[in-house]
Amino acid sequence: MPRRPPPRPADSAEPVPEGPVSGPTTLQVLRSLETGPRGLTEEEADARLARHGPNVLPTRRTVPWPLRFVRGVRDPFTAVLFCLGLVSAVMAAWGTASVITVLVAVSCALRATGEHRADRAMTALRDLVPTTATVLRRPSAADGRASPRELPVDELVPGDIIRLAPGDVVPADTHVLGATALSVTEAPLTGESSPTGKHPWAPPEGRKTPPVGGDHPHTHPHLCFQGSSVTAGSGTAVVTATGRHTRFAATYTTPGPPGTVGVERRPARAFDRSVHGISWILIRFMLLTPPLVLMADAALRGRGLETLPFAVAVAVGLTPEMLPVVVTTCLARGAAHLARTHGVIVGRLPALHDLGAMDVLCVDKTGTLTQDRPLVDRGVDAAGHDAPEVLHWAAVNAWWTLQLADLPAPDALDEAILAAAAADEDALTRYDGVAVLPFDPVRRLATAVVTRPGAGLGVHTLVVKGAVENVLELCDLPDEERARLHARADRYAADGLRVLALATADRPARLTTTARLTGTARLAATARHAPWTPADVHHLTFRGFVTFTDALTPAAGPALRALADRGVTVKILTGDHPGTAARACRDLGLDVAPDAVRTAADIDALPPARLAELAELAHRTTVFAGCTPDHKARVVAALRAHGHTTGFLGDGVNDLPALHAADVALAPHDAVPVAREAADVVLPERAREHAHDPRAAAGGLAAIDHAVTAGRTGGANIATYLRITLSSNLGNVMAMLTAGLLLPFLPMLPAQVLVQNLCFDAAQLAFAHERPAATALRRPVALRPRAFLRLITGFGVLNAVADLATFAVLALAAPGPTGTEDESLFHSGWFTENLLTQASAMLLLRTTRTTVTSVSPVTRAATALALAGLLLPLSPLGPLLGMTALPLLAYALLALVLALYATALLTLRSRVGVPS
């Protein structure tokens, strides 16, 4: 007998044959999986487990600490420093090579340690997953009876028949075989918390609501996907896909080694683009400087390769050697502060800078702006007038549904109705409950049968609430009136309200009697209620509508205003109805113009090739409604293309494409594990309490405000460091090149350049501990290479002018006919002036909350740097470095140059708009 080919998952690359309407029928699925309603045999299950592998989600590859350390060298500045260290070693400049090697090692170690700690924290946040499932298995093919067994979920295979009950998490992708009022929440996949009704596959004429098409899980009511949870009802289903073949896994994985996650390569973020831009500017300068020095000295002074150490020293002097250390320290301190104080975990240190540079934040509505909990808006009658009796009847239905129905959890809409009718609770208890027909996701109705107070046992009242179209179908109404009520409900929906219709009907009590003869020969009748069925619900009297709004997150309003004050524009990308999203924004105080609300159709109208037009549309739009995951990712990518530093806050698998497309990806603590793993920043639990900051009690947006502040603090300190060190270094290099052409000797010895750089570098570590001024935190802090180049060029030219003025001062103060005969005196004067001007720049170009005279880390460091410039030439190290003491006239003239330099520096600072 020929061996049959092995079954394949129903969503594999070779799909099972499709049915005549919207997908494979139940019979086709069972045949393709070579299984049946009785389930698999143990032998078949073992063979499939060996073939398909365990039913576990792929795990993300963890990067060991040593590999993170080595990867740190890929940072552009660190790579440049490493190359300069190699060149210095080749030139036997062992001091320079040693210092550079230490800086590279410290930078790589700090970055690797910070990211390794964040990885461990992220791993600790993983949710517990279901461990067992109820599976039908047969001992052998000869045994026709299948018995239910509790098996570990990792032993499930395609073709297994499983049972689903309230509270279960769907352990694999399945096709529903049978269901009883089965409702499933697919929030991990879709981000929408409303339960979805599930039932066996049937052609459209066999269903109340045919599929609407597309690939959204809601368009497949006969499929349940891994990660969903059963909220009500029960059912049986056949497993169609497990492990990495499930929709849950396929959403965030790409092909890679077995058992690992291959996440789509993310585009360069804002920090990476900024650092690379600045790096290449400096690299060009550094590659150009040594050849210029060598050629100029060879042409004008007849010097040859003996000037190569000086040329290398000049290139080192241009490099911000401490940048990797300062950047890593600034970001690591901010990340540690957020984790310790606000419960925010930063998984990738550069993401903290991107938060500070973020000027657009895209969020979903549900769970961020709203609490995923409905609130009653009002009850209205058929004419649209307020009608408390409508709300009363809705509460009767909800009350007796809660009392009589065996539900795993109360319905959210029923809870909202009962909360709104809390004052009417005594009136509800005066009714007698007879029966209840719980909400059916196919019929979309819930019916309570009650006896009204004073109506007697002979009359039962049916109280029916549910979807508007389903309730109106069962009401005795003229077609014109039914159309009018449909139009009214549509207007409520367009205004962002959720609508339920309510109807009632009086029926004769359905009783049967049982006669029995008593001891006195009297006939007594005992009444017993006959069962009520859905077929009894018809010919209803329409009562009115109950409208609902979404409960707002308490911290959302203040957090949105705080973000707006900081220059961060919030855009809502949601799958909800446009009216629902716009109403939530209005209720939160956001001014949303009608033309600022768009739908997925507007995005689809612009093909991917027209990215600029989509970027312009996204720039003008506040709310994008009806979005799929692809729509969200396209909008985020378009905003980035428009020049915005864009963040995205998401919590479901459906948010992964947008999380990958953003400059900085954020996820709440209770997001699905894969969303947390894809996020750069994980926000605290919404219920987290902060006694010192009530705004943070809800997590989410309130925590983002703290993270933005920390990011801008680190970004402002990094920008200040770069502004000061690059302008000083550029000015020194320009002055050195000019002096090399004018002087008969080298303007500074290589050892002197190295010592000067060491002093300046040590002082600049103070920038990692500075507290920026409030004005520096009001707007996004971004490192823009071109603007930075213009800024440092202006300050660098001013610094070079001060250096050249120092040459003239030294020529006047030094003995001899030209003032250049004493080489050591010239070196000492320029060494002192360089450190004094750099100390002045540290004080005058910083952005700090303190004044110049106050004691701050930078103030102390600048004072120490100035003292080093004044005292080193006078110390015993002076002669060893080729320096000598200056005459008093030189000090007086240097003080004059320094005063003029400080005045010019402050004037230029005010003109270019450096925050203070």
N, C-alpha and C positions, 0 to 999 in steps of 0.2 A: 504493500500500500504506500503510495508516494506521500512523502512528508509535506504537510501544509506549511506555507510560509508563515513566519511569526507575525503575530498581530502588531499593529503599529498604533501609537497614540492618535486620537482623533484629530488633533491639531498639528500633526507632523507635516513635514514638507510635502508628503503625498496625501492629500485630503481624502477622507472617505467619500464614497459617491453621495451626491447631494440629492435630496428629495425634490419633488416637483415644485415646491414653493419656496421655502426659506432656509433649508438646511437638511441634513440627513435625518431620516425618520428614525424612530426608536429601533425598529427591526434592523435597519441598515447599520446602525451603530453597533448593535449587539453582534451582527454577523461580522462586521469588520474587526471587532475585538475578539471574535471566536469565543464568545461567552453566552450565558443565558440567565434567565431570572433566578436560577438556583445557585449562581456563582461559580467560581472555579474550584477545581480540586486542589488539594495541597500540593500534589506533584506539579500541576500546571503553574501554580502560584510560585513555587520555588524556582522553576525554570525561567519564568518571566522576571523574577527578582534578579536572577543572575544576569539576564540579558539587558534589562532596563536600568538596573542599579537601584539603590535605596531611594525612597521618596523623601529626600531632604533637599532643601534649597541650597544652591551653590553658596559657598562661603567666600567672602572677600579675601583676597590674598593679603596677608599681613607682611609688612616690610620690617625686617629685623633692624635693630638699632645700628649695627655696623654699616649696613647698606645705606641707611638714611644718612649716616655720617659721610660716606663716600659721595653720595648724590649731592651733598651740600656744595661740593666743588663746582657743580654745574651752574651755580648762581653766577651771573656775568661778572660782578665785581670780584667775587671770590676767585673766579677763574683768572681774571686779570692779575690779581695779587699773586696767585700761585705761579703764573708765568714770569712775573717780575722777580719772584723769589728764585726761580730757576736761573734767570739771567744773572742775578746778583751772585749766585753760587758759582756760576761759570766764570764770572769776573773776579772770583775770590773775595767778594765783598761779604764776608761771612756774618758780620754784624747785621747788615741789612737783610740778608737771607734768613737769619735766625728770627729776627723780629717779625718778618712777613710770615714765616712758617707758623709761629705762635698765633698770630692774628687769624690765619686761615683755620687752624685747628680749633681755636676758641669759638669762632663763628659757626663752624660745622657742628661742633658739639652742642652748642646752645640750641640750634635749630632742630637737630635730631632728637634731643631730649624733650623739647617742648612738644613736638609732633608725636613722639612715642607715648608720652603721658596722655595726650588727647586721645590717641587710639585706644589706650587701655580704658579710659573713661567712657568712650563710645561703646566699647564691647560690654561694659558693665550695664549699659542702658538697654540691652536687648530684651525684648519682651519674651515671656514664657510662651512656648508654642504648645498646641495640643499634643499629647503623647500617645493617646489611643483612639481607635475608631471601632465602631461596631460593623463587622464584616460577616457576610454569609460565605462560608466555605464548606466543601464536601470532603470527607476523608478520601474518597476514591470515586472513579467514574461509575463504578457499579452501585455505589450508594446514592440513591436518588434524593435523599433528604439532606437539606442544607441547614446547618445550625448556626445561629448568630454567635460570634465570638468577639471578644475585645482583643484587638491586636495593636501593637505599636504602629504608629502612622508611617514610620519609615519602611514597613514591610508591605505597604499597599502597592499593587501593581495594576496596570491597565487591564480592565476586564473584571476587576473585583466589584461585587455588589455590596454597597454600604447602606446603612440606615442613618437618617438624619433626624435629630430631635432638638427641641428648643434649647438654646445655649451652646450647641455644638459649633465648633469652627470647622468649616468645610476643609478636609485635609488634602484634597487634590481636585483637579478639574473633573467635573462629572456631568453626566446627562441624566436628567430626571426620568425615572421610570414610573413612579407613582407618587402622589402627593395629596395631603389633606390640609388645606388652608396653609400651605407652606409659604412663609415669608422669610426673605434673606436680606441682610444688610450687606451691601457691597462697597461700603465706604473706603476700605483699604485700596480698592481698585479704581473707584470713580470719584471719591471725595464727597459723594452724596449720601447722607445718612438715612434718607427715607427708605423703609423696607421695600423690597421688590417682590411681587408675587411670583412664585415658581410653580409650574405644572408640566405634565408630560407634553411632548410635542404633539401638535395637531394642526391640520391645515386651517387656513384662516376662517373658513366657514364654521369650524368647530370651536372657535374662540370668540370671546366677547371683544377682545382688543387685538387685532392683528399686529404683527411687528411693523415697525416704522422704517426698517432698513438700517444700514450702517453696521459698524462693528462695535458699538457700545454694548456693554454687558446687558443693559436694559432692553436691547433689541433681541435678546435670546432668553425668553422666559423659561425655556426648557433646559437651560444650562446653569450650573452652579460652579463658581470658580474658586480655586484655592485662596484662602485668606478671608473669604466671606464668613458671616456668622448667621446662624439660624435664630430668628427672633420669635417665630411662632409656627405652629403646625408641625407636621412631620412628613417624612417621605423616604423613598428608596431611590437610589441612583447608581449608575454604573460608572466606574472610574475610567476616564478617557485619556488622561495624561497625568504623569507624576514627575517629581523632581524638577530638573531644569527644562522640561518640556511644557510645563504649565504656563498659563498666561501670566501668572504672578511673577514667575522667574523670567520669562521672555521679555517682559516689559523693561527690565533693567540690565539684562545680560547680553553679551555678544559672544560669539564663539571663542573659546579659550581652552586651556587644559582642563581635563575632567575634574569636577569638584571645585572649580574656582570661578570667580566672577570676572568677566572681561567687560568692564564698563567702557562705554563709548568715550573716546578721547575728548576731553573738554577743551574748548578754545582758550587762548591766553586770556587771563583775567586782567583787571585794571592795574594791579600792582606789577604784574609781570610785564605788561606793555610799557609802563612808565619806567621801570628799572632797566629794561632792555634799551629803551630810547636814550636814557641818560648814559647808560653804559657805552653805547656805540659812539656817542658824542665824545666821551672821554677817551675811548680807545683810539679814535681818529687823532685826537690831540697827542696822545702818548706815542702813537706810531710815527707821527710827524716830527715830534720834538727832538729825539736823539739825532736823526739825520740832519736836521737844521743846525743843531749845535756843532756837530762834527764838520759839516761843510763850511759853516761860517768861520770856525776857528782855523780850519785848514786854509781857507782862502785869505783871511785877513791877518791871522797871527802865525801862520805856518805851523800850527800844532797838528799832530796826527792822532793816532789811536790813544795817546796818553790822556786825551780828554774824554774817552769812552766812559770811564767810571763816573765822571761828572755828568755826562749825558744821561746815563742810567739813573743817577741820583735825581736829576731834574724830572725824569719821567715818573719816578717814585713820588716825588714831591707833588706832582699833579694829581696823583691817585688819592682818593679818600680812603686810606687804608682801614680806617675804623668803621667804614660804612656797614659791612656785614655784621660787626659786633654791635654797633649802635642800633641798627634796624632790628636785629634779633632780640636785643635786650628790651627795646621799647615795646615791641609786640608781645614778647613773653611776659613782661610785667603787666601789660594790659589784660592779657588772657588769664593770668593768675588772679588778678583782681576781680575779673568778671566771674570766674569759677568760685572763688572764695566768698564773694559778697552777694552775687546775684544768681548763682547757679547756672550761669551760661557757660557752655563748653565750646571752646574754639578749637576745631580739629585741624585747621591749617592756618599757621600763623599769618601769612600774608593776607588771609581773608579779613583780619582785623583792620588792616589798612584799607581794604576795599570797602568795609563798612563805613569807615570815616570818609571815604571819597564818594559814597553812594548818594546819588541825587534823585533816583527813582526806585521805589519799592513796589513790586507787584505782589498782590496777595489774593487769596481766594476769599469768598465771603463767609462761607459756613465754617464755624470754628475759630475764625479770626475776628471778623466784625460782629458776627452773631454767635449765639451760644448753642446752635443746633437744638433749640427748644422753642416750640411755638407758644404764643400768647394770644388769648382771645382779644380780638379787636372790638367786635360788637355783634349783636344779633339784629337782623333786619327782616321785615316782612316782604311780601311780594311787591309792594310799592316802593321799597327802599327806605322805609321809615324805621327808626329804632323800635325794636320789639323785644322787651324783656322776656315775654312768654316763649319766644323762639329759643332763647338761651336756656330757659327753664326746661323745655322739653329735651333739648340736647343734653342737659345735665341728668335728666331722668334716664335717658338712654345710656349715658356713660356710667352712671352709678350702678345700675342693675347689670350692665355688662361686666363691670368690675366685680360685683358680688356673685354672679351666677356662672360666669364663664371661667373655665380653667385655663387662664392665660399665663405664660411664663413671666410676663412683665406687663404692666399697664401700658396701654397705647398712649403715645405722647400727646395726641390731640385730646383724648379723653381726660388726661391729667390736666391739660390746660383748661378744658371746660369746667371741670370740677373745682379747680382753683379759682376760676372767675365766679362760680356760683357757690362759694364757700358759705356766704351768708344765708343761702337758701337750703342748707343741708337738712334742717328739720322738716321742711316741706317734702324733700325727696324721700325721707324715711316713712312718710304717710302712705306712699304707694306700696302695693304688694307685688313683688316680682313673680312672674309666672314662668317665663322661659326667656332664653336669649339665643339668638343666632349670631355668633361673633363675626367680626369683619372677615369677609372672604375676598382675597386679592383678585379673584376672577370676577365675581359679582360686584365688588367694590362697595359693599353695603354692610352695615351692622344693624341688627334689629333687636329691640327689647320688647317683650310682651309683659304688660303690667295691668294691674287692676287699679283704677283711679279711686281716690278717696270718695266715699259716698256713692260710687257707681254700682255697688253690689257685685255679687259673684257672677252675675249673668252676663257681664260685659267685660271684654278684654280690649285693651288699647295697644295697638302696634305703634311703636315709636321707631322710625327708620331714619338713619342719617348715613350719608356717604357721598360719593362723587356726584357732582351736579347732574351730569348726563344720565347716570344710572338711576338716580332718584326720580328725575323728571320723567323718565320712561315709564315708571310705575304709577305716576299720578294721573288722575282723571282731569285732563286739561285740554282746552282747544289748542290746535296747532299754533295759532297766532300768539296765544299766551305763553305756550312753551318756548317759542322762538324769542319772545320778549324777555323771559326769565334767563334763557341762555345768554342773550346779549348783555343783560345786567351782570351776570356772573363773569362774563368775559371782561367787562369794565373793571370789576373788582380785581381780577387777576392781572390786568394790565397795570393797575395801580400798585402792584406788588403784594397783594393779599392772597392768602390761601383760602379757598372757599369750600364749605360743606353745605349741602342741601339737607333740609329736614322736612319730614312728612309724617303724618299720623293716620290712623284708621281705627275705627271701632268695629269690633267683631263680636258676635255672640260667643259666649264662653264655650270652648270645645271640651265638653265633659262627657264622661261615660259613668254609668251608675252600676253599682254592684248591690244586689238585694240580699238580705239575710233575715232570717226569722229569729226574733229575740224570744226570751223566756216568756214574755207576756203576749206573744203572737202579734206584735206590732211589726210592720215592715219599715225598716230603716234603710235609707239610701246613703251610701258613702260616695262622695264625689271624687273623681280622679281626673287630672288634666290629660287630655290627649296630646301627643307630641306635635309641635309646630315645625313646619318645614319651609324652605325658601319658596316653594310653590304657593304658599299661603300669603306671600307678600305681594299684593297687587291692589289696584283701585284705591290708591292713597290720596289723602288731602294734603296739598302742599302748604307748609307753614311758613317757610322763609329760609334765609341763609345765615350761617355763622361764619364770620370772617376771622382770619388769624394773621398775625404778624410774627416775625422772628424776634425772639428775645435777644436784645443787644448785649454784647460783652461789656460789662461795666467799665473796664479800663480802655475800651477801644476809642471812645470819644476823646478823652484827655490825651491818649497816646498819639492819635492822629493830629491833634492840634500841636503837640510837642514836636512831632516830626515835621509838620509844616513850618513851624518856627525855626527849625534847623535847616530849612531849605530842601527837605526830602518830599518829593511828590509821590503820593500813593495812588496806584492804579489797581482796580479790581478786575481780576480775570476769573470768571465763574461760569459754571455750567447752568446756572439758574436762569429763570425768565428775566428779561431786561427790567421789567417793572419791579420785580422782587429785589433785584440788586440796587436799582436806583432808589427805591423806598428806604432800604437799609442805610444807604449813604445819606439821604435827606434826614432820617431820624438821628443820625450821628452828627449832624451839623455840617456835612459836606455840601457845598454849593455845586450841584451837578446840573449843568445846563442840558436841555433836551438833545442838542447836537453832540454832547459829550458822552452819550450812551450809544454804543455800537454793538452789533451782533457778529456771530461767526460768519454770517453771509457776507458782511463787509470785508472780512479778512480773506474769504475765499475769492472775492471779486478781484483781488490783487494777487497774481501769481508770484511765486518766489523770486522770479527774475526782477520784479518791480519792488525791490526791497526799499528803495528810497521813498517810494510813495507810501508803503506800509509804515515806514518810520515816521513820516509826516503825519499820517493818520493816528498812529499810536501817541504821538506827541500831543495831539489835540484832544484825545479821548481819555475819559476818566474810568468808564466802565465798559468792558467787553463781556457780553453775556452769551450764553449758549456755547461756551468754548469747549472743545475737546482738548486732550493733552497736546496734540500737534499745534492747535491754534495758540495755546499759551506759550509754547516754545517759540513760535514764529514771532509773536509780539515781543517777547523778551529779547530775541536776537535782533529785531528791528530797532528797538530802543538802544541797544548797544551800538548798532551801526550808526545811529543818529548822534553818537558821541556821549551818551549818558552812561554813567556807572550804575549798573542795574542790579538790584537784589530781587530774589524771589523767595517767598515764604510758602512752603507746601508741606503737606502731611501724608499724602497717599502715593501709591504706586503711579497713579495717573499724573502726578506732578513731576515725575522724574525727568522727562524731557526738558521741562522749563527749568528745573534745578540745575541740570547740566548746562543749559544755555546761559545762565546768569553769571555775572561777575562774582557774586557772593550768594551761596545757596543757604537758606535757613530752614530749620524744621523744628517744631515743638517737641518736647520730651515724649509726648504720647503719640507721635507719628509712627507709621509702620516702620519696622526695622530698616528696610532697604532705603526708605526716604531719609532716615537719620544717618545712615551710612553715607549717602550721597551728599549730605549737607556739610557745609564748611563750619556752620555754627548751629549748635543745638540749644534751644531755649528751654527755660525751666518749666516745671509742671505748672499748669494754670492755677492749681490750688496752692502753690507755694506761698508761704506767708513771709512777709518782710515787715517786721515791726517798725523799722525806721523808714519804710517807703510803701505806703498803702497802694500806690499805683502799680507796684510790681506783683501784687497778689494774684493777678490773673495771668501772669506770664505773657506770652505772645508779643503783641505790639509794644506793651509797656517795657518788656525786657529788651526789645530792640533799641529803644531809646537809650538805655544804659550802654548797650553794646556800641551804638553809634558814637556816644560820648567817649568811650574808651578808645575806639578806633581813631577818632579825630585827635585825641590827645597824643596817641602814638604817631599819627601821621603828621601833626603839627611839629612835634619834636624832630622827626626825621627830616621834614622840609627845612626846619631851621638849621639843623646840622649841615645839610647839603648846601643851603644858601651861604652859610658862613665859610665852610671849609673849601667849597669849590671856588668861591670868589677869591678867597685868600690865596689858595694854591695857584689859580690862574694868574692872579696879579703877580705872584712871586716868579712864576715861570716866565711871564712876559718881561719882567724886570731883569731876570737872569740872562735871558737871551739878549736883551739890549745891552746890559753891562758886559757881557762876554765880547761884544763887538767894540765897546769903548775902552775897556780896561786892558792893560798889558798883562794881566794875570787873571786867573779864574775868580769870578766874583765871590764864590764861596767854595770851600773845600768839600769834597764828598762827605767826610766825617761830620762836618758842621751841618750840612744839609740833613744828614741822618739824625743827629741829635735834636735839631730844630723840629723835625717831623715827629720825633718821639715825644717831645714836650707838648706839641700841639695836639697830637693824637691822644695822649693821656688826659689832657684837659677836656677834650671833646666827649669823653665818656659821660661827663656830667649831663649832657643833653638827654640821656635816657631817663634821667630822674627829675627832669624839669616839669613844672606845672604850667601849661600854656595859658595865656590870657583868655578870658571869656569871649572876646571878640574873634579870636582865632577858631573858636568852636561853633560859631553861629552858622557857618556855611560849610559845604563839603570841602575836605582837604584832599586835593589831588595833585600828584606830581606830573605836571605836563612838560615833557622835554623841551619843546620849542620855547614856551614861556620861561622855563627855567634857564635856558641858554641865554635868552635876552637879559634876564635878571642878573645872572652871575657874570655876564660880560660887562655890564655896567659897573657893578661893584668891583669886578676884577681890574678894569681899567683904572678906577679910582685908587685901588690898592697899588697898582703899578706906578701911578703918578707919585704916590707917597714914597715908594721905594726910590724912584729916580730923584725925588727931592732930597732924599737921604744921601744919595751919592754927592749931590752938590754941597750939602751941609758938611759931610765928611771931608770933602776937598777943601772947604774953607777952614775947618778946624784942624786939619792935619798939618804937620810941618812939611817943608819942602816946597820947591817952586810950583809943582803941579798938584800937590796934595794926594798923589797916588803912589808916593814912594814907599810908604809904610803899609805893606800888604796886611799884616796882622791887625793893625788899627782899623783898616777898612773892613776886614772881615768881622771884627768885634762890633763895629758900629751897625753894620747891616744886620748882624745876628740879633742884636738888642732891639733895633727898630722893627724887625719882622715880628718878633714875639709880642712887642708892645702893641703893634697895630692889630695883630690877630686877637689879642686879649680885648682890645677896644671893640673889634667887630663882634666878638662873642657877647659883649654886654649890650651893644647898641643895635644889633640885628636880631636879637632873640624876640620871641613872643612869650611873655611870661606874665603871671598875675602879680608879680612883685615889682618894686621899683629898682632902679639901678643901684641904689644905696643899700637895699635890703640884702640879707644874707640868704642866698639860695644856692643850690648845687652849682649852677653856672657862675654865680658871683664868686664863690670860693675858688672854683677852678680857674677863672680868668685872673684872679688876684695871684694865684700860685704861678700861672704862666708868665705874668708880668714880672714877678720877682725872679723867676728863672732867667728871663732875658736880661735883667739888670745885674744879677749876682754871678751867673756862670762865668762871664769873662773875667771877673775879679777873683774867682775861686781858684784853687790849685788845678782844677780841670782846664782852666782857660789856656795856659801855655801848652798843655797836652793836645788841645784841639786847635792850636794855632791862633789864639786870640790873646788880647792884652787889654789893659784898662784904658778907658777913654779919658781925654782931657775934659775939664769942667765945661768948657765952651761947647764941646760936642753934645753934652747932656742938655744944655740949655737950648741949643738949636734943635735937637731931637724933640724936646718938649714942645717947641713951637710947631714943628711939622706934625706932631701928634695931635695938637689942638686943632690945626687947620683940617687935618684928616677927619677928625671926629665931627667937626662942623659940616664938612661936605658930605659925610656919610649920613648924618641925620637928615640933611636936605634932600639927598637922593632917595632915602628911604620913604620920606613923606610923599615924594612925587610918584614913585612906582607902586605905592599902596601896600607896603608890607604891614600886616596887622600888628597892633601893639597891645 
